[in-house]
């Protein structure tokens, strides 16, 4: 059946998802405010982990101001993990 995918999407993107995606995968709707996005980023990722996602897809914001910090956090979250 493949991996369960989690998607971080803004409100417009979340409305465009297909019924097939909704039944198998998980979506966390991100706030429009960059400050709220930055403040809640790890919480959004933990929520997708709690929902059993094997893979998370997130678009990196424009790397200016808070967008630079968010992009940096996303890269760190995507990095290798120690297993021991």
VENSULNOR-V670568 format. One record per helix or strand of 3 or more residues. SS is the DSSP state (~ for helix, > for strand). FROM is the first residue (numbers start at 1). TO is the last residue. If there is no record, write none. Layout:
SS & FROM & TO
SS & FROM & TO
//
This chain:
> & 5 & 9
~ & 11 & 15
~ & 19 & 24
> & 26 & 29
~ & 34 & 50
> & 55 & 58
~ & 66 & 78
//
